[in-house]
Amino acid sequence: MLIFAFLVFAALVLHSSSNVCNIPVVVYYGPSAINYRVTVNNMTTSGRLVSGGAEDMDYDRFSRRLFSYVSGNVYSIEQDGSDLRDIAAAGNVERFTVDGRNNIIYYINDLTDTVYKFNMTNSVETDLGIRAKGIDMDSVNNYLVIVNTGSGSNIERYNVETEMLDVIKSGGDFPQDVSVDADNGVVYWVDVIDDGSTFKVMRTSYAGETKDLNITYPDTIEIALDELYLYVLVVSNETIYKYKKSTWEQMGSIVVPSGTSGIEVAFGEYQS
């Protein structure tokens, strides 16, 4: 089990005003560590969030909690690392995402690539009959966005209310990691080309318009985003590159510890 240490993000909540905004907290993780980096009023704070690691993580914007998967268990914590909750035992999880509005975890089984739905209220697990490589939750519009490998690697939306699928982008590429900008109806995804020697970041709107962002790396990458920036973790370089979404200009980088394999963005509240 993870043993979580409590720490406080500097100045995330001040009570001098009613003006509240969301501050992105970049969380990067691997099997042995979960770390964070946050900037408030031009002051950057970084460090280790908890004493253990994670194989995969997700931020639920509804509960404002971080979820982690490690050693066959799903946990959730507050953004400061406190209030550890053991959510469920789940084996062979490759990727997962959280629908906090409906208290559901969706995950991909790494042996079968099958998507499962786990109800955190009653612990009932359901096989959705969908095979996938990438998965992310749009909790604003109630969509589960997936890379459906059973339909030629289409990028599709699964309506969690009607249980219907519709195609956002037809196959022909090899998408893997997906990250949803729910507020703008856009999916960012990683296209793997040249037999796995090139990794390219793409963007597809819910209307079906796809754009090559000209962000390419020769090794495995993971992506995450906030309102203004896209973050690209180049695993072999142990570096996160930050791109401005309005211009796609690179705005800097973060060197991360050896063994870092994933990235997530959470949002803390800041009152100015």
QUIQUISUL-V237568 format. One record per backbone hydrogen bond with DSSP energy under -0.5 kcal/mol. NH is the residue of the N-H (numbers start at 1). CO is the residue of the C=O. Records with the same first field share a line. If there is no record, write none. Layout:
NH=CO  CO
This chain:
4=2
7=80
12=9
20=18
21=270
23=268
24=22
25=266
26=24  37
27=25  264
28=35
29=262
30=33
33=30
34=50
35=28
36=47
37=26
38=45
39=24
40=43
43=40
44=42
45=38
47=36
49=34  47
50=34
51=3
53=31
54=30
55=69
56=69
58=67
60=65
61=59
64=60
65=60
66=77
67=58
68=75
69=56
70=73
73=70
74=88
75=68
76=85
77=66
78=82
81=78
85=76
87=74  85
88=74
90=72  88
94=92  108
95=108
97=106
99=104
100=98
102=99
103=99
104=99
105=118
106=97
107=116
108=95
109=107  114
110=92
113=109
115=130
116=107
117=126
118=105  116
119=117  124
120=103  118
121=103
123=119
126=117
128=115  126
132=113
133=147
136=145
138=143
139=137
142=138
143=138
144=158
145=136  143
146=156
147=134
148=146  154
149=131  147
150=131
151=148
152=149
153=148
154=148
155=169
156=146  154
157=166
158=144
159=157  164
160=142  158
163=159
166=157
168=155
169=155
172=173
176=190
179=188
181=186
182=180
184=181
185=181
186=181
187=204
188=179  186
189=202
190=177
191=189  200
192=174  190
193=191  198
196=193
197=193  194
198=193
199=217
200=191
201=215
202=189
203=211
204=187
205=209
206=185
208=205
210=208
211=203
213=201  211
215=201
216=214
217=199
222=233
224=231
226=229
230=243
231=224
232=241
233=222  231
234=232  239
235=220  233
238=234  235
239=234
240=254
241=232  239
242=252
243=230
244=249
245=228
247=244
248=244
251=242
252=242
254=240
256=238
260=257
261=29
262=29
264=27
266=25
268=23
270=21
272=19  270
